[in-house]
Amino acid sequence: MPLIKVQSSISTPEKAQLEGMLKTLSSKLAKHTGKPESYVMTAFEAEVPMTFAGTSEPACYIEIKSVGTMKPEQTQSMSQDFCQEINQTLGVPTNRIYIEFADAKGAMWGWNGSTFG
């Protein structure tokens, strides 16, 4: 049920680097949300045309969604952790990363032919 989707203007990293980053994001999201990693999904999309602050320098947009409520201290901690991870792995400056956090109602999140609500 937790999802982290990363979209960036950078070129696609090498396969091993990308897989390593997605696995790291998955384990970190499970830890931050307190949910089993077996329910975590990660996604990455490279070479997305985007601007930030009026320039086309490397930028990144991240969506984090989860069933339930994320508390402000959780989102603050996740913002710091995921911005640092993306900066270290992809080289995108932390001040060029936006993160959108979204809580979902269980009935609005489907899996395995059913929902979590």
C-alpha positions in Angstrom: 0.0 0.0 0.0 2.8 2.5 0.5 4.1 3.8 -2.9 7.1 6.0 -3.7 7.2 7.2 -7.3 10.2 9.2 -8.4 10.2 11.3 -11.6 13.3 13.1 -12.7 14.7 15.1 -15.5 18.0 13.2 -15.4 19.0 10.4 -17.7 18.3 6.8 -16.7 21.0 5.5 -14.3 22.7 2.2 -14.9 20.5 -0.8 -14.1 22.4 -1.9 -11.0 22.4 1.7 -9.6 18.7 2.1 -10.3 17.7 -1.3 -8.8 19.8 -0.5 -5.7 18.2 2.9 -5.3 14.6 1.4 -5.6 15.4 -1.3 -3.1 16.8 1.3 -0.7 13.7 3.5 -1.1 11.5 0.5 -0.6 13.1 -0.5 2.7 13.2 3.1 3.9 9.5 3.7 3.1 8.5 0.5 5.0 10.5 1.7 8.0 9.1 5.2 7.9 5.4 4.1 7.6 5.7 1.0 9.8 4.2 -1.1 7.1 5.5 -4.5 5.8 7.9 -4.1 2.9 5.9 -6.8 1.1 3.3 -4.1 0.4 5.7 -1.4 -0.7 5.8 -0.4 -4.4 8.6 1.8 -6.0 8.6 3.4 -9.4 11.1 5.5 -11.3 10.7 7.6 -14.4 13.7 9.3 -16.0 14.1 12.0 -18.6 10.8 13.7 -17.7 10.8 17.2 -19.2 10.5 19.6 -16.2 11.6 22.9 -14.9 12.1 24.1 -11.4 12.6 27.8 -10.4 12.5 28.7 -14.1 15.4 26.5 -15.2 15.8 23.0 -16.7 18.7 22.0 -14.4 18.3 18.5 -12.9 15.1 18.3 -10.8 13.0 15.7 -9.2 9.3 15.2 -8.2 8.5 12.4 -5.7 5.0 11.1 -4.7 4.6 9.2 -1.5 1.2 7.6 -0.9 0.0 5.3 1.9 -3.2 4.0 3.4 -3.8 5.7 6.7 -2.5 9.0 8.1 1.0 10.2 7.9 1.9 12.5 10.8 3.9 15.7 10.3 6.9 14.3 12.1 6.8 11.3 9.7 6.6 13.5 6.6 9.4 15.7 7.9 11.7 12.7 8.5 10.8 11.2 5.1 11.5 14.5 3.3 14.9 14.7 4.8 15.7 11.0 4.2 14.4 10.7 0.7 15.9 14.1 -0.5 19.3 13.0 0.8 19.0 9.6 -0.9 18.0 11.1 -4.2 20.8 13.6 -4.0 23.5 11.0 -3.2 22.2 8.5 -5.8 21.1 10.7 -8.7 23.0 13.9 -8.0 19.8 16.1 -7.9 20.3 18.9 -5.5 18.0 18.7 -2.5 16.6 22.2 -3.2 15.4 21.0 -6.6 13.3 18.1 -5.2 9.6 18.4 -4.4 7.8 15.6 -2.5 4.0 15.2 -2.4 2.7 13.2 0.5 -0.8 11.7 0.2 -2.9 9.7 2.6 -5.4 7.3 1.0 -8.5 5.8 2.5 -8.4 2.0 2.5 -11.4 1.7 0.2 -9.7 3.9 -2.3 -6.6 1.6 -2.6 -7.0 -1.7 -4.5 -4.9 -4.8 -4.4 -5.3 -8.5 -5.2 -8.8 -8.0 -6.5 -10.0 -6.2 -3.3 -9.3 -3.1 -1.4 -7.8 -2.2 2.0 -11.1 -0.7 3.2 
